[in-house]
Amino acid sequence: AGNAQAAVNFTPPASDGGSPITSYTVTSSPGGITQTGTASPITLTGLTNGTAYTFTVTATNGVGTGPASAPSNSVTPGATVPGAPTGVTATAGNAQATVSFSAPASDGGSPITSYTVTSSPGGITQSGTASPITLTGLTNGTAYTFTVTATNGVGTGPASAPSNSVTPAPTVPGAPTGLTATAGNAQAAVNFTPPASDG
């Protein structure tokens, strides 16, 4: 079962009736929803989440359609975990990295509630609700890659492909702020606030 769908696997019949099989048709019970394909598996969409279904399969050749298979096991479609986030990229900072990514193609039928970034090596994690996510506590001089998972009400989906490799390191300081100048005799006194980051 999947989200409002089911993937139906089957083995071709022992006999093609002397004419090559051209298609297979899956039929749901209840509902009589059908989907045709040329090989196993066939995914049947348009099902109702929370309803238990079984499925039969028929084979068709140039002569016609043969008898239906025995029914499948019973499955109940519903929401699933999300897919894997894509396009994961990392930018290094001082003992940290900022990881950007795109949401997965499918949320599994349940809204995504959080994303988690994991470092390699170290397995350091950081969660957030959207891209980008900044992962702190890294070791300067060590090369890292990062993966991202998405979580919805059902659970956590598979990890993304790894990001590019980055190596955190100290950086130059940020810009001082709040500059004010006071004039004197052939001079000026300049007051300022230190930058938020010393790099």
N, C-alpha and C positions, 0 to 999 in steps of 0.2 A: 504493500500500500504506500501511497504518497499523498500529497495534498490535492484532494479532489481528483485523484487518478490512481491507477494501479498498473504495474508492469507485469505482464503475463508471459511466463516462460513455458515452452513446450518442446516436445521432440516430434519430428516429422513422422507420419505414419509409416508402418513397415512396407506398405505397398502404395505406389502412386497410381495404381489402376492401369498401368501401361501407357500413361500420358503424363508428361511433366507437370508437377504442381506449379500453378501460376500465382496462387495467393492463399493466405490464411485469414480467417475472420474470427475475431474474439467477440463473444456476446456476454453481457453482464446479466446476473440475476440477483436482485430484481432490476427492473428498468428496461431490460432488452436493449441497452446501449451497445453499439457495435463499432469496431475499428478493424480495418483491413490492413495487412502488411504482407511482405514477401518472405519474412523469416522471423524466428524467435530472437529476442522478446518483442512483443507488441505492447505499447503503452496506450491504455484506454483512458481518455480524459472525460470531463463532464460528469464525474461521479459526485455523490453527495457525501460530504464529510459526516462521520458519525453513523453512517449506514453500513451494515455488514453485507458484503457481496461475495458470490462465487462466480466463476467464469468457465465457459466452455469454448472450445476452438474447433472450427471446421476447416478442411482443406478443399481447395477447388483446383481442378485441372481442366483440360480442354473439353471434357465430356460433361462436367458439372461439379456440384458440391457434394462431398461425402458426408457421412454421419458425424454427429458431434462427439467430441471427446467426453470422457467422464468429467464431472465438475472438478474445479480446482479446490484447494483449501479456501477457507473463508478469511477475508481480510476486511478491515474497516478503515477507509481513508480518513486522513486527518492532517493537521498541520505537522510539519517536520522541522528539523533544525535548519538554519540558513545554509546557503552555499558558502563558498570560500570568497573572502574579499580578494580584489584584484589590484594590479598596478601599484604594488607596495614599493615605496622609495624612501630612503633614509638620508638625513643630513646630520653630520656630526657637530657637536658642540663640546663644551668643557665638561667631561665626565657625564655626558648625556647625548641623546640623539633624538631628533624629531622625525617621526615616521608618518608619512602620508599614504593614503590608500583610497580605493573606490569601493563602494558598497557592493556586496555580491549581487549577481543577477536575480537571485531568488531569496526572499526572506522566509521561505518555507510555509507561507500562509499565516505567519504570526509576526507582528512587528519586531524588528531588531531593537533590543534594549541596551546592548553594550557591545563594545569591541575590546579585545585584549591583545596587546603587543607583547611578544616574547623574544628575548635576545638569545643569540647563539654566538659564543658560548655563554654560560652563566645561568640561563633560564630565568633571567630577571623579567618581571612582568609589570605592565601598567595598563589599566583599563580606562576607557572613556566612552563617551556617547557618539563621537563623530571624529572624522579626520581633520587635522593631524593630532597625534598623541605623542607627548614628549616623555621619553623613558630616561629616568635619572639613575644615579648609582652605578654608572658604568666606570670602567677602568681606563684612564687615559693611556694611549699607546697600544691598546688591544683592538684588533680588527673584529667587528661584529656584523652579523646579518640579523634580520628581524622577520618574523612571521606574524600574521594577524588572523584572529578568529572572530566570528560574529556569534552573538548569543541572542536567542529569542525566548519566548515563553516555554518552548519545548526543551531547549537545551543549547549546547554549543556545537557549531558546525565544524567542518574540517578547516585545517590551517591553509592559509594562502601559500603561494610560492614564496621563497625567500626574497628579501629585498637585495639591493646592491650592498656591497661591503663598505663600511665606513669605520674610521678609527678616531674616536674622541681624543681631543687634545686641548690644552689651554688656548685661548684666543686673545685677541687684543681687547682692551676694556671697551665698555660702551661709552657713550658721549656724556660728559658732565651736563648738568641741567641747572636751571634757575640762575643764570648769569645776571649779575647787576654790577654796574660800574659807578664809582664815585670819583669826581674830578678833584684834583689837588693842584699844587703849584708845579707845573711841568711834569705831572705824573697822574696816574689813576689807580685806584684801589679796586680790584676785581674780586667779587665774591661769587661763589658757585657751590653747587651741591655735587658730591661725588656721583659717578654713574651707578646705576642699579647693579651692574655686573662688572667685576674686575677682570673678567675673562678667565 
